[in-house]
């Protein structure tokens, strides 16, 4: 398979098949109809071509978005010079190819004033030959590949937009950036995968077919081409291999698109999956750059193309700059969201401290005044009770603040083991714990135990000392239920709010549970158990629609 086209068997023999280079606009100026037909036959299947037969029409075309102007050999020198000077005065970046049987000094001087210009000399004054068309095609191809290998101005425009984007504009700006890069590179798709919990999730996708944001399926890292390179060395990964404008025949025993020796008797699953990724999407070319924040891979920016192309080093660096800009933007938004969560926790913390602690403090002050006035020691016990309640509330407040901190690391945790440790840490009296069908869950074991402890205390406080508490696995997580009186339906939406209590508790226990759930990205709902008691259902499955819903409104 060569750089320009691929050959496939069709019918009786090989037929060359080409995909049009959709974004590259070529205008051919010539008065001889046979020349226009010959050029059209060669270029029109590949490029967006328009032929004109007058210098004035060519000058009008310069006011449009064109990339290359070809001047045929049948124009006079004066007409050719006039068109070239029109290109020089144009505000668009247009490459020029002049086909001429002879170039006088004035024409050469005019060509030297144009940034990108080539001269194709022809010997047959009666028309363009097949050899002339091939040479012409070579120049146009070079211009095309040069145009899709430099996106510095595009990246600069994107950087200004991303840097100034408001929080609610970030997704739109990233999608706009993917579209600009995709169109500039003449790519078929541009994708942004975010990497978390061993899954590559395509959060932003641009597809040429729809020319708008699109959708794609999550990908396993082991099935993504070059994931080891991207995640370990933080280097870009390219198919074809990372070579600069280099073409060569690959000997048997080497894999051309990854550039490393291949043992035909030992093909790993990852390699097979990587090639499957390309085959399933009918891709001939792919460029993936890692998005790294604080020396950790958080995503991958991918450019996909169904035709074969090379990825020069300068272009890889420009795409990598785009990836770094996206990484900075994602990290900035992550920090902004975390700051908003911290501010929200601080506001709740201040609210509880200023209101809920005031009541036991007033009680404590009242009893102290009574003791001072009467000298009666019988109120000392009441003082002690009020002080204990304040101490409990302060401990719960500190726990609430800590549990709301962002999770940095998770690990597989045995649910039954954590549940029983939490049960042993609580004064359970004559209550009974039952566990059924529990597996493992990726979580912070300490925080998960804290959530269990608060649920167990809540059950004992509201259902009595002889309550039976059951922890059971479900299809999408687990549930904690009891056989007590349950929670009225009209109160289920507010029980997670700080300070809400139906008894003598601090009103913070279930709020701590909700905060732990929210920190894990899970969701929790309150239902009625089969025995008529309370049932707290945890959804731990990776469902983006449930994330952040741990705290009912």
C-alpha positions as CSV (number, residue, x, y, z in Angstrom):
1,X,0.0,0.0,0.0
2,X,1.6,3.3,-1.0
3,X,1.3,6.8,0.3
4,X,-1.1,8.1,-2.3
5,X,-3.5,5.3,-2.9
6,X,-4.3,1.7,-2.2
7,X,-4.8,-1.1,-4.8
8,X,-7.3,-3.8,-4.3
9,X,-8.4,-6.7,-6.5
10,X,-11.6,-5.9,-8.4
11,X,-12.9,-8.2,-11.0
12,X,-10.1,-9.5,-13.2
13,X,-7.2,-7.3,-12.0
14,X,-5.9,-4.6,-9.7
15,X,-7.8,-1.3,-9.7
16,X,-6.5,1.8,-8.1
17,X,-9.0,3.3,-5.6
18,X,-8.7,6.7,-4.1
19,X,-10.6,8.7,-1.5
20,X,-11.2,12.4,-2.3
21,X,-9.2,14.9,-0.3
22,X,-12.4,16.8,0.5
23,X,-11.1,20.0,2.0
24,X,-8.5,20.9,-0.7
25,X,-9.9,23.2,-3.4
26,X,-8.2,23.5,-6.8
27,X,-9.0,25.9,-9.6
28,X,-7.6,25.2,-13.1
29,X,-7.5,28.1,-15.5
30,X,-7.2,27.3,-19.2
31,X,-9.0,28.0,-22.5
32,X,-8.2,24.7,-24.2
33,X,-11.1,22.3,-23.5
34,X,-9.0,19.2,-24.0
35,X,-6.5,20.3,-21.4
36,X,-9.3,21.1,-18.9
37,X,-10.8,17.6,-19.5
38,X,-7.4,15.9,-19.0
39,X,-6.7,17.8,-15.8
40,X,-10.3,17.1,-14.5
41,X,-9.9,13.4,-15.2
42,X,-6.7,13.3,-13.1
43,X,-7.6,15.6,-10.2
44,X,-11.4,15.6,-9.9
45,X,-11.7,12.1,-8.3
46,X,-9.4,13.3,-5.5
47,X,-9.7,17.0,-5.0
48,X,-12.5,19.6,-5.1
49,X,-11.8,20.9,-8.6
50,X,-13.2,23.7,-10.6
51,X,-12.2,24.7,-14.1
52,X,-12.4,28.3,-15.5
53,X,-11.6,29.6,-18.9
54,X,-10.8,33.3,-18.3
55,X,-8.4,35.3,-16.2
56,X,-11.2,37.3,-14.7
57,X,-13.0,34.1,-13.5
58,X,-9.7,33.0,-11.9
59,X,-9.3,36.4,-10.1
60,X,-12.9,36.0,-8.9
61,X,-12.0,32.6,-7.5
62,X,-9.3,34.1,-5.4
63,X,-12.0,35.8,-3.4
64,X,-13.2,32.4,-2.3
65,X,-11.6,29.7,-0.1
66,X,-9.3,28.0,-2.6
67,X,-6.0,26.3,-1.9
68,X,-4.3,25.9,-5.3
69,X,-4.5,27.7,-8.6
70,X,-3.2,26.0,-11.8
71,X,-2.6,28.2,-14.8
72,X,-2.7,26.4,-18.1
73,X,-0.2,26.7,-21.0
74,X,-2.6,28.3,-23.4
75,X,-2.7,31.7,-21.7
76,X,-0.6,34.5,-22.9
77,X,2.4,35.7,-20.8
78,X,0.5,38.9,-19.9
79,X,-2.6,37.0,-18.8
80,X,-0.5,34.6,-16.7
81,X,1.4,37.5,-15.0
82,X,-1.9,39.3,-14.3
83,X,-3.2,36.2,-12.6
84,X,0.0,35.7,-10.6
85,X,-0.1,39.3,-9.4
86,X,-3.7,38.8,-8.4
87,X,-2.6,35.9,-6.2
88,X,0.1,38.1,-4.6
89,X,-2.6,40.6,-3.7
90,X,-5.0,38.0,-2.3
91,X,-5.6,37.7,1.4
92,X,-5.8,33.9,1.2
93,X,-2.9,31.5,1.1
94,X,-2.9,30.1,-2.4
95,X,-0.3,27.9,-4.0
96,X,0.3,28.4,-7.7
97,X,1.3,26.0,-10.5
98,X,2.1,27.6,-13.9
99,X,2.2,25.3,-16.9
100,X,4.1,27.0,-19.7
101,X,6.1,26.1,-22.8
102,X,8.4,29.0,-22.0
103,X,8.8,31.4,-19.2
104,X,10.1,34.9,-19.8
105,X,11.9,36.9,-17.1
106,X,8.8,38.9,-16.2
107,X,6.9,35.8,-15.5
108,X,9.7,34.3,-13.4
109,X,9.9,37.6,-11.4
110,X,6.2,37.5,-10.7
111,X,6.4,33.8,-9.5
112,X,9.2,34.7,-7.1
113,X,6.8,37.2,-5.4
114,X,4.4,34.3,-4.5
115,X,5.1,32.4,-1.3
116,X,4.3,29.0,-2.9
117,X,4.7,28.6,-6.6
118,X,6.0,25.9,-9.1
119,X,6.7,26.0,-12.8
120,X,5.9,23.1,-15.0
121,X,7.4,23.4,-18.4
122,X,5.8,21.6,-21.3
123,X,7.3,20.8,-24.7
124,X,4.1,20.1,-26.6
125,X,2.5,23.4,-27.4
126,X,-0.6,21.6,-28.8
127,X,-1.7,20.4,-25.3
128,X,-0.9,18.8,-22.0
129,X,0.4,15.3,-22.1
130,X,-0.1,12.4,-19.7
131,X,3.5,13.0,-18.4
132,X,2.6,16.7,-17.8
133,X,-0.5,15.8,-15.8
134,X,1.5,13.4,-13.7
135,X,4.0,16.1,-12.9
136,X,1.2,18.5,-12.2
137,X,-0.4,16.0,-9.8
138,X,2.8,15.6,-7.9
139,X,3.0,19.3,-7.2
140,X,-0.7,19.4,-6.1
141,X,-0.2,16.4,-3.9
142,X,2.8,18.1,-2.2
143,X,0.8,21.3,-1.6
144,X,-2.1,19.2,-0.1
145,X,0.2,17.2,2.3
146,X,1.9,20.5,3.3
147,X,-1.5,22.1,4.0
148,X,-2.6,19.2,6.4
149,X,0.7,19.1,8.2
150,X,0.7,22.5,9.8
151,X,-2.1,23.5,12.2
152,X,-0.2,26.0,14.3
153,X,-2.6,28.8,13.6
154,X,-5.5,26.5,14.3
155,X,-4.0,25.4,17.7
156,X,-3.4,29.1,18.6
157,X,-7.0,30.0,17.9
158,X,-8.2,27.0,20.0
159,X,-5.9,27.9,22.8
160,X,-7.3,31.4,23.1
161,X,-10.9,30.0,23.2
162,X,-10.1,27.4,25.8
163,X,-8.2,29.8,28.0
164,X,-11.1,32.2,28.0
165,X,-13.9,29.7,28.2
166,X,-16.5,30.0,31.0
167,X,-17.3,26.9,33.0
168,X,-20.5,26.2,31.0
169,X,-18.7,26.7,27.7
170,X,-15.8,24.2,28.2
171,X,-17.5,21.3,26.4
172,X,-18.6,23.4,23.5
173,X,-15.1,24.9,23.1
174,X,-13.5,21.4,23.2
175,X,-15.9,20.1,20.5
176,X,-15.2,23.2,18.4
177,X,-11.5,22.6,18.7
178,X,-11.9,19.0,17.6
179,X,-13.9,20.1,14.6
180,X,-11.3,22.7,13.6
181,X,-8.4,20.2,13.9
182,X,-10.4,17.5,12.1
183,X,-11.2,19.8,9.2
184,X,-7.7,21.2,9.0
185,X,-6.2,17.7,8.9
186,X,-8.9,16.4,6.5
187,X,-9.5,13.7,9.1
188,X,-12.5,11.5,9.4
189,X,-12.9,11.6,13.2
190,X,-11.3,13.4,16.2
191,X,-12.0,12.1,19.6
192,X,-11.2,12.9,23.2
193,X,-11.1,9.9,25.5
194,X,-11.0,10.5,29.2
195,X,-9.2,7.7,31.1
196,X,-10.5,6.6,34.5
197,X,-11.0,3.3,36.3
198,X,-9.3,1.3,33.5
199,X,-11.8,2.6,30.8
200,X,-11.3,5.0,27.9
201,X,-14.5,6.9,27.7
202,X,-15.1,9.0,24.6
203,X,-16.5,12.2,26.1
204,X,-16.1,14.4,23.0
205,X,-16.3,13.2,19.4
206,X,-16.3,15.0,16.1
207,X,-17.2,13.0,13.0
208,X,-16.8,14.3,9.4
209,X,-19.9,12.5,8.2
210,X,-22.2,14.5,10.5
211,X,-19.8,17.5,10.8
212,X,-21.0,17.8,14.4
213,X,-20.5,16.3,17.9
214,X,-21.1,12.5,17.7
215,X,-21.1,9.5,19.9
216,X,-18.7,6.5,20.3
217,X,-18.4,3.5,22.6
218,X,-16.0,3.2,25.5
219,X,-12.8,1.2,24.8
220,X,-10.8,-1.1,26.9
221,X,-7.2,0.2,27.3
222,X,-5.9,-3.2,26.1
223,X,-7.9,-2.8,22.9
224,X,-6.6,0.6,22.1
225,X,-3.5,0.8,19.7
226,X,-0.3,1.8,21.5
227,X,-1.8,2.2,25.0
228,X,1.4,1.1,26.7
229,X,3.4,3.8,24.9
230,X,0.8,6.4,25.7
231,X,0.4,5.5,29.4
232,X,4.0,4.6,30.3
233,X,6.3,6.9,28.3
234,X,3.7,9.6,27.6
235,X,4.7,9.6,23.9
236,X,2.4,10.0,20.9
237,X,1.5,6.9,19.0
238,X,1.1,6.9,15.2
239,X,-0.2,4.5,12.6
240,X,1.7,4.4,10.2
241,X,4.8,4.4,12.5
242,X,6.4,7.6,13.8
243,X,8.6,8.4,10.8
244,X,9.1,11.8,9.1
245,X,8.1,11.6,5.4
246,X,9.7,8.2,5.1
247,X,8.4,5.4,2.9
248,X,10.0,2.0,2.7
249,X,9.1,-1.6,2.2
250,X,8.7,-3.5,5.4
251,X,10.4,-6.9,5.4
252,X,8.5,-10.0,6.6
253,X,8.6,-10.3,10.4
254,X,8.1,-6.7,11.1
255,X,4.8,-4.9,11.9
256,X,4.8,-1.8,9.7
257,X,2.4,0.3,11.6
258,X,4.1,0.0,15.0
259,X,7.7,-0.3,13.9
260,X,8.8,-3.1,16.2
261,X,9.8,-6.7,15.5
262,X,6.9,-9.2,15.5
263,X,7.1,-12.9,16.3
264,X,4.5,-14.5,14.1
265,X,4.2,-17.4,16.5
266,X,3.5,-15.1,19.5
267,X,0.8,-12.6,18.9
268,X,-0.5,-11.1,22.2
269,X,-4.1,-10.4,22.8
270,X,-3.4,-6.7,23.1
271,X,-1.8,-6.6,19.7
272,X,-4.8,-8.4,18.2
273,X,-7.2,-6.1,19.9
274,X,-5.2,-3.0,18.7
275,X,-5.5,-4.1,15.1
276,X,-9.1,-5.0,15.6
277,X,-9.7,-1.4,16.7
278,X,-8.3,-0.2,13.3
279,X,-10.1,-2.9,11.3
280,X,-13.5,-2.4,12.9
281,X,-13.3,1.3,12.1
282,X,-11.8,0.8,8.6
283,X,-8.9,3.0,9.6
284,X,-5.6,3.3,7.7
285,X,-4.1,6.1,9.8
286,X,-4.3,7.1,13.5
287,X,-2.5,9.6,15.7
288,X,-3.0,9.4,19.5
289,X,-1.4,11.8,21.9
290,X,-1.5,11.4,25.7
291,X,-3.1,13.9,27.9
292,X,-1.1,14.0,31.1
293,X,-1.7,16.0,34.3
294,X,0.6,15.7,37.3
295,X,2.5,12.8,35.7
296,X,-0.8,10.8,35.4
297,X,-2.6,9.9,32.2
298,X,-6.1,11.4,32.3
299,X,-7.0,11.0,28.6
300,X,-6.1,10.5,25.0
301,X,-6.6,12.8,22.0
302,X,-7.1,10.8,18.8
303,X,-7.2,11.7,15.1
304,X,-8.5,9.0,12.8
305,X,-8.4,8.7,9.1
306,X,-9.7,6.1,6.7
307,X,-6.9,6.8,4.1
308,X,-3.2,6.3,4.6
309,X,-1.1,9.3,5.6
310,X,2.1,10.1,7.4
311,X,2.4,12.1,10.6
312,X,5.5,14.4,10.4
313,X,7.2,15.2,13.7
314,X,6.2,18.8,13.5
315,X,2.5,17.8,13.2
316,X,2.7,15.4,16.0
317,X,4.1,18.1,18.2
318,X,1.3,20.5,17.2
319,X,-1.4,17.9,18.0
320,X,0.4,17.2,21.3
321,X,0.2,20.9,22.1
322,X,-3.5,20.8,21.4
323,X,-3.7,17.8,23.8
324,X,-1.9,19.7,26.5
325,X,-4.3,22.6,26.2
326,X,-7.2,20.2,26.6
327,X,-5.5,18.6,29.6
328,X,-5.1,22.0,31.2
329,X,-8.7,22.8,30.5
330,X,-10.0,19.5,32.0
331,X,-7.8,19.8,35.0
332,X,-8.9,23.4,35.5
333,X,-12.5,22.3,35.4
334,X,-11.8,19.4,37.8
335,X,-10.3,21.8,40.3
336,X,-13.1,24.3,39.8
337,X,-15.7,21.5,40.5
338,X,-13.7,20.4,43.6
339,X,-13.5,24.0,44.8
340,X,-17.3,24.3,44.4
341,X,-17.8,21.1,46.3
342,X,-15.5,22.3,49.1
343,X,-17.3,25.6,49.3
344,X,-20.6,23.8,49.5
345,X,-19.3,21.6,52.3
346,X,-17.9,24.6,54.1
347,X,-21.3,26.4,53.8
348,X,-23.1,23.3,55.2
349,X,-20.5,23.0,57.9
350,X,-20.9,26.6,59.0
351,X,-24.7,26.3,58.9
352,X,-24.7,23.2,61.1
353,X,-22.1,24.7,63.5
354,X,-24.0,28.0,63.8
355,X,-27.4,26.4,64.3
356,X,-27.3,22.9,65.5
357,X,-24.5,23.4,68.1
358,X,-26.3,26.4,69.5
359,X,-29.1,24.3,71.1
360,X,-26.9,22.0,73.2
361,X,-24.7,25.0,74.0
362,X,-27.7,26.9,75.3
363,X,-28.8,23.9,77.4
364,X,-25.3,23.7,78.8
365,X,-25.3,27.4,79.7
366,X,-28.7,27.1,81.3
367,X,-27.7,24.3,83.6
368,X,-24.5,26.1,84.6
369,X,-26.5,29.1,85.6
370,X,-28.8,27.0,87.7
371,X,-25.9,25.4,89.4
372,X,-24.4,28.8,90.1
373,X,-27.8,30.2,91.4
374,X,-28.9,27.2,93.5
375,X,-25.7,25.4,94.2
376,X,-27.7,22.2,93.6
377,X,-25.3,19.5,92.3
378,X,-28.1,17.4,90.8
379,X,-27.9,19.4,87.5
380,X,-24.3,18.3,87.0
381,X,-25.4,15.2,85.3
382,X,-27.5,17.2,82.9
383,X,-24.5,19.3,82.1
384,X,-22.5,16.2,81.4
385,X,-25.2,14.9,79.0
386,X,-25.3,18.2,77.1
387,X,-21.5,18.2,76.9
388,X,-21.5,14.6,75.6
389,X,-24.0,15.6,72.9
390,X,-21.8,18.5,71.8
391,X,-18.8,16.2,71.7
392,X,-20.6,13.7,69.6
393,X,-21.9,16.4,67.2
394,X,-18.3,17.8,66.8
395,X,-17.0,14.4,66.0
396,X,-19.7,13.9,63.4
397,X,-19.0,17.3,61.9
398,X,-15.3,16.5,61.6
399,X,-16.2,13.1,60.0
400,X,-18.6,14.8,57.6
401,X,-15.8,17.3,56.6
402,X,-13.3,14.5,56.0
403,X,-15.6,12.2,54.1
404,X,-16.4,14.9,51.6
405,X,-12.7,15.1,50.5
406,X,-12.0,13.8,47.0
407,X,-11.0,10.2,46.7
408,X,-7.5,9.8,45.3
409,X,-7.1,6.0,45.2
410,X,-9.5,3.1,45.3
411,X,-9.0,-0.6,45.8
412,X,-11.1,-3.8,45.5
413,X,-12.8,-4.2,48.8
414,X,-14.7,-7.2,50.2
415,X,-18.1,-5.9,51.2
416,X,-18.8,-8.6,53.8
417,X,-15.5,-8.0,55.5
418,X,-16.0,-4.2,55.7
419,X,-19.6,-4.6,56.8
420,X,-18.6,-6.9,59.7
421,X,-15.8,-4.7,60.8
422,X,-18.2,-1.8,60.9
423,X,-20.7,-3.9,62.9
424,X,-18.1,-4.7,65.5
425,X,-17.2,-1.0,65.8
426,X,-20.8,-0.1,66.8
427,X,-22.7,-0.7,70.0
428,X,-25.2,-3.2,68.5
429,X,-26.7,-4.5,71.8
430,X,-29.0,-7.4,70.8
431,X,-29.3,-6.5,67.1
432,X,-28.4,-9.0,64.4
433,X,-26.4,-8.7,61.2
434,X,-27.2,-10.8,58.1
435,X,-25.1,-10.7,54.9
436,X,-26.0,-12.2,51.6
437,X,-24.5,-12.5,48.1
438,X,-21.8,-9.8,48.7
439,X,-18.9,-9.4,46.4
440,X,-16.2,-6.8,46.0
441,X,-16.4,-3.1,45.1
442,X,-13.7,-0.5,44.2
443,X,-13.7,1.9,47.0
444,X,-11.9,3.5,49.9
445,X,-12.3,0.9,52.7
446,X,-12.1,3.4,55.5
447,X,-14.8,5.6,54.2
448,X,-17.0,2.7,53.2
449,X,-16.7,1.4,56.8
450,X,-17.7,4.8,58.1
451,X,-20.8,4.7,55.9
452,X,-21.8,1.3,57.2
453,X,-21.3,2.3,60.8
454,X,-23.6,5.3,60.4
455,X,-26.3,3.2,58.7
456,X,-26.0,0.5,61.5
457,X,-26.3,3.2,64.2
458,X,-29.3,4.7,62.4
459,X,-31.1,1.3,62.3
460,X,-30.5,0.6,66.0
461,X,-31.6,4.1,67.0
462,X,-34.8,4.1,65.0
463,X,-35.7,0.4,64.9
464,X,-34.7,-0.7,68.4
465,X,-32.0,-2.8,70.0
466,X,-33.4,-6.1,68.6
467,X,-33.4,-5.0,64.9
468,X,-32.2,-7.3,62.2
469,X,-30.0,-5.5,59.6
470,X,-29.3,-7.1,56.3
471,X,-26.5,-6.2,53.8
472,X,-27.2,-7.8,50.4
473,X,-25.6,-7.6,47.0
474,X,-27.7,-6.3,44.0
475,X,-27.2,-6.3,40.3
476,X,-25.7,-2.8,40.3
477,X,-24.3,-2.5,43.8
478,X,-25.6,-3.4,47.3
479,X,-28.3,-2.5,49.8
480,X,-28.6,-2.1,53.6
481,X,-32.0,-2.8,55.0
482,X,-33.7,-3.5,58.3
483,X,-37.0,-4.8,59.7
484,X,-37.9,-1.7,61.7
485,X,-40.7,0.8,61.2
486,X,-39.2,2.2,58.0
487,X,-39.1,5.8,56.7
488,X,-42.3,7.6,55.6
489,X,-42.3,8.3,51.9
490,X,-42.7,12.0,52.4
491,X,-39.5,12.2,54.4
492,X,-37.2,10.1,52.2
493,X,-36.0,13.1,50.1
494,X,-34.8,15.1,53.1
495,X,-33.2,12.5,55.4
496,X,-29.7,13.1,54.0
497,X,-29.7,16.8,54.8
498,X,-27.5,17.9,57.6
499,X,-29.3,18.3,60.9
500,X,-32.3,16.3,59.9
501,X,-33.2,13.9,62.7
502,X,-36.3,12.0,63.8
503,X,-35.0,11.5,67.3
504,X,-32.2,12.4,69.6
505,X,-29.3,12.0,67.2
506,X,-27.1,14.7,65.8
507,X,-28.8,14.6,62.4
508,X,-25.4,14.1,60.7
509,X,-25.2,10.3,60.4
510,X,-27.1,9.9,57.1
511,X,-25.5,13.0,55.8
512,X,-22.1,11.4,56.3
513,X,-23.3,8.3,54.4
514,X,-24.5,10.5,51.5
515,X,-21.1,12.4,51.5
516,X,-19.2,9.1,51.3
517,X,-21.4,7.9,48.4
518,X,-21.0,11.2,46.6
519,X,-17.2,11.1,47.0
520,X,-17.2,7.6,45.3
521,X,-19.3,8.8,42.4
522,X,-22.1,6.4,43.4
523,X,-25.8,7.0,44.0
524,X,-28.1,6.1,46.9
525,X,-31.9,5.8,47.2
526,X,-34.2,5.2,50.1
527,X,-36.9,2.5,49.7
528,X,-39.0,0.2,51.8
529,X,-37.6,-3.2,52.7
530,X,-39.6,-6.5,52.2
531,X,-40.2,-6.4,56.0
532,X,-41.6,-2.9,55.9
533,X,-38.4,-1.3,57.2
534,X,-35.9,1.1,55.7
535,X,-33.8,0.0,52.7
536,X,-30.8,2.0,51.5
537,X,-29.9,0.9,47.9
538,X,-26.4,1.8,46.6
539,X,-25.7,2.0,42.9
540,X,-22.0,1.5,42.4
541,X,-22.0,0.5,38.7
542,X,-20.2,2.9,36.3
543,X,-23.2,4.7,35.1
544,X,-22.6,8.4,34.2
545,X,-26.3,9.2,34.6
546,X,-26.1,8.3,38.3
547,X,-22.9,10.1,39.3
548,X,-23.2,13.0,41.6
549,X,-26.8,12.0,42.6
550,X,-25.9,10.8,46.1
551,X,-27.5,13.8,47.7
552,X,-31.2,13.9,46.9
553,X,-32.6,17.4,46.3
